[in-house]
Amino acid sequence: MKEYTMQNMGHVYVTSRTIHIPAPLPLKFEFGGAWSYHIDMFSLEKELFAFTVIKNDTQIGIRGARKDYFSQDTTFTSPLDVSDEEFAMYYLNWDMDYWKKLVAKAAEEHGHEINYKAGEAVYNTQKKYGTISRSLPDSKTCTLASVQAGKYIYMITGTTSIDDTDDICEVIEEIWNDRAEF
């Protein structure tokens, strides 16, 4: 990981970060500004990773794994030999259902009404990724999924406050489109 810093009157400021992830494919992601980061999971042997970057009210989680990693979860029933588009779209809808059930359960436990709005999954055939968005009363979230090299899936989920004027789907699409191999 690289950090670019500048000094001003004895204070050090992070101006950008580059995070290099060697598995499942060697990719690097660049973030301008003072993002903090956390590596959530990493295994060269299992070919998977997950990390989170946070800046102000915006949190972005980036994950990558072999497609067969999901076969460990009994609720994930998609065959592995479907097209990249079918697998990415199945993942997005499966992920959306998971979060919807989790939100509903939490609302029920606290005696609240469920206020969860979900969009439809959309696939960009030219750029080979799908996105889906959802919103709660205080936040908005978008998830992107893309299958790479036929056997790896990358997922980016961005969440920000409902007051943020940035389109969170555009933010995560830009992060994905700006990735590079190293």
N, C-alpha and C positions, 0 to 999 in steps of 0.2 A: 504494500500500500504506500502510496506517495502522498505527501501533504506539501502544499505550496504555502509558504507563510510570508508575512511581511511584518516588520517591526515598526512601531510608531510610539515614540516616547516611552520605551521600555515595555510596551505591551506587544504580545505576539497574537496575530490574527490569522486564522485559517482562511485562505482565499479560494481554495478548491481542493477536491480530493479525487484520486483515481483509485478505484478498488479493483484489484486483479483477482479473478476467480479461475483456478485451473481446471475445475471439474463442474459439470460433466464435459463441457467444451471450454477451451481457454478464452474467456471473454474479459473485457475490462469495461467498467462503467465509470463515467466522469460526472462529478457533481460540482457545480460552481457554488461558491459561498460557504458559509460556516455550517455544514451538515455534521451532526454527530452520527456515529455508526455503531452497530452492534452485530457481531457475527453470531447468529442463532444456532446454526448447525453446519457442519462441514465434514465430509468423508470422501477421500480419494477412492477408497476401496468400493464404496457404494455409489460413487459418482453422483453426489448430491451436495447442495449447499443451500443456505438461507441466510440472508442478512437484512438488516433494517437500517435505514437512514432517517434521521429526524431533523427538521428545521422548522422552528416556530410551531404552527398548528398542523404542519404537514408531515405525515409519516408514510414512508414508502418501503414495502417489503419486496425483496427480489429473491426468487427461489428457482432452483433448477434441479432436475432429477431425471433418471431413466424413467421411461413410461411405466415399466414394470414395478417401480416403487409403489405405485398406487394399488397394485393387486393385493397388498397387505391389508387394505381397508375393505371390509366385506360390503360396504355400501357403494364402493366404486366398481360398477359392473361392466364398464365398457371393455370390449375386446381390444387387445393391443394391436391387432393387425388391420385396423381401419385406416382410412386416409388421415393425413395430418390435420386437415380441416375438421373432420368428424371427431377426432380425439380431442382437439382443442375446444371445440364447441361443447362436447360432453363434459369436459373438465369445468368449463365456465358455468354451465347450468348446475352441475353437481356442487360446486363451490357455493353458488348462490343459494341453493336449497339448504346447504349446511348452515350458512349464516342466518338464513331466514328462520330456521328451526331454533337456533340458539337465541336469537333475539326474541322470538315468540315465547320461549321457555322463561327467559329472564323477565319479560314483561308480565307474564302470568304469575310468576313467583312474587312479584312486587305489586300485583293488583293494578297494573297499568294497561291501557289500551295499546294494541300493537299499531305502531305508526311507521311502517316499513314500506318503502316504495322501491320496486325493482324494475329495471329496464329489461329489454330483450337482448340476448347475445347476438352480436353482429360480427361477421367474418370479413376481413379485408383480404381478398384473394391475391391482390397485387403484392401486398406486403407480408402475407402469410401469417397473420395473427388475428385473434378474435378479442373482442372486449365486451364487458357487461358492467353496468353501473347500478348502484343502489343508493338510497338516501334514508337517513333517520332524521328526527327533528333537529339534531345538533351537528350532524356530519354528513359528508357525501364521500362515496367510495367508488373506485373503478378498478376492475381487474382485467389484465391483458394476459393471454396465453398464446404461446407459439411453440410448435413442434419443430425441432431442428435435427438435421441429419437422420430423420426418420425414427429415431429412438429416444430422443431427449425432449422434455417439455420444460419450458421456462415460463414462470408466472411472475407478474409484477402487480402488486396491489397498492394503490395509493389512497390515502384517507386524509381528508382535511375538514376544517370547520365549514359549516353551512354558509358562513359569512364570507369565506374566501372567494374572491372574484375569479380566480384561475379555474379553468376547466380541468379537473383532475385527470380525466381521460387523455386530454392533450398533453398534460405533464408526463404521464407514464409512457405514452406513445413516443414522445420526444426522447425520453431516457432509452427506450428500447431501440429506436431508430439510430441513436448516436453511439450504441455499443460498438466495440471493435474487438478483433482478435488480437492476441499478443503472443 
